[in-house]
């Protein structure tokens, strides 16, 4: 058994965790049997027609929605709060989930739309990068953020205004260097889907030029066959969003860069919390490591929290 105390908007009690036996964690499944759903071109094993057919239903689900904002439900309480923040800015929350470590939302805010992005794909794991990579097939524009992002209303309004002003063919995303040690090592730079917005034209241009959000963009089916170009791509890192950075640098892609420091205090993850406690899934980790009520109070959005059956938020 391990006992660890969390900090930084963390739960005020000591958290005790025990290692699981004989049961693969969600993290382990994503690295083994479910890696074809993690947004990685080297592991993707489905024909393009599968995605195109699935995207037809996604497009149908949001017909009439002018400004969709993708939420990935890892935790019902966090996701519902995200939905309410989005609705206040005049956008429509579009809620998806990963069957490996999330679930269909138990409750939707009025006006939100739930989409089972996996209904036709039937993947063991489904990262949000799957619908994000193929945005051009199902939406004119799509805002997005991580499941563990929350922002005060003033920042929500600022982000919303940025996203509203994007022309087709443009996008916005957080620019990260991969740590200060890499600030001059551009091979590690990338755009991060922690917060951003893309348009149909930008998404399509990335796909046609063999770039985009997925890892392993060097193995993209549309990657150029020119040997010099392929050699240049191999010099760059292949994390999620590295292909978007490459698109902006070498393919005349238009990306409004959001500074990472702008969202550093609103992103609640393993990289922002001290003494972070690992669990079998991201969903459990969010409850273990962070006090949602405390966070909401600090961000002055606690009025949007749902009361618990006991009367507490």
C-alpha positions in Angstrom: 0.0 0.0 0.0 1.1 3.6 -0.7 0.0 6.8 1.0 0.6 10.1 -0.7 -0.8 13.5 0.0 -1.8 15.7 -3.0 -1.3 19.4 -3.3 -2.4 22.4 -5.6 -6.2 22.4 -5.6 -5.9 18.9 -4.2 -8.1 16.9 -1.9 -7.4 17.8 1.7 -7.1 14.2 2.8 -4.4 11.7 2.4 -5.0 9.4 -0.5 -4.3 5.7 -0.2 -3.9 3.6 -3.3 -3.2 -0.1 -3.8 -1.7 -1.7 -6.8 -4.1 -3.7 -9.0 -3.4 -7.3 -9.7 -4.2 -9.3 -12.9 -6.3 -6.5 -14.3 -4.7 -4.3 -17.0 -5.1 -0.6 -16.3 -6.6 1.7 -18.9 -3.1 3.1 -19.5 -1.7 -0.4 -20.2 -4.6 -1.2 -22.6 -3.8 1.9 -24.5 -0.2 0.8 -25.0 -1.0 -2.7 -26.0 -4.2 -4.2 -27.4 -5.9 -0.8 -27.8 -3.1 1.3 -29.3 -4.8 1.5 -32.8 -7.3 3.9 -31.2 -4.7 6.2 -29.7 -4.2 8.4 -32.7 -1.0 7.0 -34.0 -0.5 6.3 -37.8 2.0 3.5 -37.3 -0.7 1.5 -35.3 -3.8 2.6 -37.2 -5.2 -0.6 -39.0 -8.6 0.5 -40.3 -9.4 1.5 -43.9 -10.2 5.1 -44.6 -13.7 4.2 -45.5 -14.4 3.1 -41.9 -13.7 6.6 -40.7 -15.6 8.2 -43.5 -18.7 6.2 -42.8 -18.4 6.9 -39.1 -18.0 10.6 -39.8 -21.2 10.7 -41.7 -23.1 9.9 -38.6 -21.1 12.4 -36.5 -22.0 15.1 -39.1 -25.6 14.1 -38.8 -25.5 14.3 -35.0 -24.5 17.9 -35.1 -26.6 19.1 -38.0 -27.6 22.6 -37.3 -24.9 23.2 -34.7 -22.9 26.3 -35.8 -20.2 26.3 -33.1 -19.4 22.8 -31.7 -16.9 22.5 -28.9 -15.6 19.0 -28.2 -15.5 17.8 -24.6 -14.1 14.3 -23.8 -15.9 12.9 -20.8 -13.4 11.3 -18.5 -15.3 12.4 -15.4 -19.0 13.3 -15.2 -18.6 16.2 -12.7 -15.8 17.8 -14.6 -17.4 17.3 -18.0 -20.7 18.8 -16.8 -18.9 21.9 -15.5 -17.1 22.2 -18.9 -20.4 22.0 -20.7 -21.9 24.8 -18.8 -18.9 27.1 -19.3 -19.1 26.4 -23.1 -22.8 27.1 -23.3 -22.3 30.5 -21.6 -20.1 31.5 -24.5 -22.7 30.6 -27.2 -21.0 27.4 -28.2 -22.5 23.9 -28.2 -20.7 21.2 -26.1 -20.3 18.0 -28.1 -19.5 15.3 -25.6 -17.6 12.2 -26.6 -15.8 9.5 -24.5 -13.2 6.8 -24.6 -14.7 3.4 -23.7 -11.4 2.4 -22.1 -11.4 5.0 -19.4 -14.6 7.0 -19.7 -18.3 6.6 -20.3 -21.3 8.2 -21.9 -22.2 11.2 -19.7 -24.7 10.5 -17.1 -26.1 14.0 -17.5 -25.9 16.6 -20.2 -26.4 20.3 -19.8 -29.4 21.6 -21.7 -28.3 22.2 -25.3 -25.3 19.9 -25.2 -25.0 17.0 -27.7 -23.6 13.5 -26.9 -21.9 11.6 -29.7 -20.8 8.0 -29.5 -17.8 8.4 -31.8 -17.0 4.8 -31.4 -20.4 3.4 -32.4 -19.3 2.3 -35.8 -15.6 1.9 -35.2 -15.9 -0.4 -32.2 -12.4 0.3 -31.0 -11.1 -0.8 -27.6 -9.6 2.6 -27.0 -10.8 5.9 -28.6 -8.7 9.0 -28.0 -10.3 12.4 -28.9 -7.6 12.7 -31.6 -9.7 10.3 -33.7 -12.5 12.7 -34.4 -10.2 15.7 -34.2 -7.9 14.4 -36.9 -10.8 14.0 -39.3 -12.7 17.2 -38.4 -12.9 18.1 -42.1 -15.3 15.2 -42.6 -17.9 16.3 -40.1 -17.7 20.0 -38.9 -17.0 23.4 -40.4 -15.2 24.4 -37.2 -14.5 22.6 -34.0 -13.2 24.0 -30.7 -11.7 21.5 -28.3 -9.9 21.1 -25.0 -8.7 18.4 -22.6 -11.0 16.8 -20.1 -8.9 18.3 -17.3 -9.1 21.9 -18.4 -11.3 24.5 -16.7 -11.1 28.3 -17.1 -12.6 31.4 -15.5 -15.2 33.2 -17.5 -12.9 36.0 -18.6 -10.6 33.5 -20.2 -13.5 31.5 -21.7 -14.7 34.7 -23.3 -11.2 35.5 -24.7 -10.7 32.0 -26.1 -14.2 32.1 -27.6 -13.4 35.4 -29.4 -10.2 34.0 -30.8 -12.0 30.9 -32.1 -14.9 33.0 -33.6 -12.5 35.1 -35.6 -10.7 32.2 -37.3 -11.2 32.1 -41.1 -11.7 28.8 -42.8 -8.2 27.3 -43.4 -6.9 28.7 -40.0 -6.7 27.2 -36.6 -5.6 28.0 -33.0 -3.8 25.7 -30.5 -1.5 25.9 -27.6 2.2 26.0 -28.6 4.5 23.9 -26.4 8.2 23.5 -26.5 8.2 20.3 -24.5 9.8 22.0 -21.5 12.2 24.9 -21.2 15.2 22.6 -21.9 13.8 22.3 -25.5 13.1 25.9 -26.2 15.8 26.1 -28.8 15.4 22.5 -29.9 12.7 22.9 -32.4 12.5 19.2 -33.3 10.5 18.8 -30.1 8.1 21.7 -30.6 4.4 20.9 -31.2 0.9 22.3 -31.0 -1.1 20.8 -28.2 -4.8 19.8 -28.2 -5.2 20.9 -24.6 -7.1 24.0 -26.0 -7.8 25.1 -29.5 -10.0 25.3 -32.5 -9.7 24.1 -36.0 -11.6 24.7 -39.2 -12.6 22.4 -42.1 -10.1 24.0 -44.5 -7.2 23.7 -42.0 -8.0 20.1 -41.2 -8.4 19.1 -44.8 -5.1 20.8 -45.8 -3.3 19.0 -43.0 -4.7 15.6 -44.1 -3.9 16.2 -47.8 -0.3 17.2 -46.9 0.3 14.2 -44.5 0.3 16.2 -41.3 -2.2 16.6 -38.5 -2.8 15.7 -34.9 -1.8 12.0 -34.8 1.5 10.7 -33.7 3.7 9.1 -36.3 2.8 11.6 -39.0 5.9 10.5 -40.8 3.9 7.4 -41.6 0.8 9.3 -42.7 -0.8 7.7 -45.8 -0.4 11.1 -47.6 3.1 11.7 -46.5 5.2 12.8 -49.5 7.3 10.1 -51.2 10.1 12.6 -52.0 13.2 11.2 -50.2 14.4 14.6 -49.0 11.1 15.5 -47.6 10.7 12.2 -45.8 14.2 12.6 -44.4 13.3 16.0 -43.0 10.2 14.7 -41.4 12.2 12.0 -39.7 14.3 14.6 -37.9 11.3 15.8 -36.0 9.6 14.3 -32.9 6.3 12.4 -33.4 4.1 13.2 -30.4 0.5 14.3 -30.8 0.4 17.7 -32.5 4.0 17.5 -33.9 2.4 17.2 -37.4 0.5 20.4 -36.8 3.7 22.2 -36.0 5.3 20.7 -39.1 2.4 21.9 -41.2 2.7 25.4 -39.8 6.5 25.5 -40.4 6.9 23.8 -43.7 3.4 23.7 -45.4 2.3 27.3 -45.0 -0.2 26.3 -42.4 -1.9 29.1 -40.4 -2.0 28.5 -36.7 -2.7 31.1 -34.0 -0.4 30.1 -31.2 -1.8 30.2 -27.7 1.1 30.5 -25.2 1.4 27.5 -22.9 1.7 29.8 -19.9 -1.7 31.2 -20.7 -3.4 27.9 -19.7 -0.8 26.7 -17.1 -3.0 27.5 -14.1 -6.1 26.0 -15.7 -4.8 22.7 -16.7 -5.1 20.1 -13.9 -2.9 17.1 -14.9 0.1 15.0 -13.9 2.4 17.8 -15.1 0.8 20.5 -13.0 0.2 18.7 -9.6 2.8 17.8 -7.0 2.8 14.3 -5.7 0.4 13.1 -8.4 -1.2 9.8 -7.6 -1.6 7.3 -10.5 -4.7 5.1 -10.7 -6.1 2.6 -13.2 -7.7 5.3 -15.3 -7.6 9.1 -15.9 -11.2 9.3 -14.6 -10.2 8.1 -11.2 -7.0 10.2 -11.2 -9.0 13.4 -11.6 -11.0 12.6 -8.4 -8.0 11.4 -6.5 -5.7 14.3 -7.2 -8.0 17.3 -7.5 -10.7 19.0 -5.4 -13.2 20.2 -8.1 -15.1 22.4 -5.6 -11.8 24.1 -4.5 -10.8 24.6 -8.2 -14.2 26.0 -9.1 -14.1 28.5 -6.2 -10.7 29.7 -7.2 -11.8 30.2 -10.8 -15.1 31.8 -9.6 -17.3 29.3 -11.4 -18.6 27.4 -8.4 -22.1 28.6 -9.1 -22.1 26.2 -12.1 -21.4 23.1 -9.9 -24.2 20.6 -9.5 -25.2 20.0 -5.8 -24.6 16.5 -4.6 -27.3 14.4 -3.0 -26.0 15.4 0.4 -26.3 19.1 -0.5 -22.5 19.5 -1.0 -20.9 20.2 -4.4 
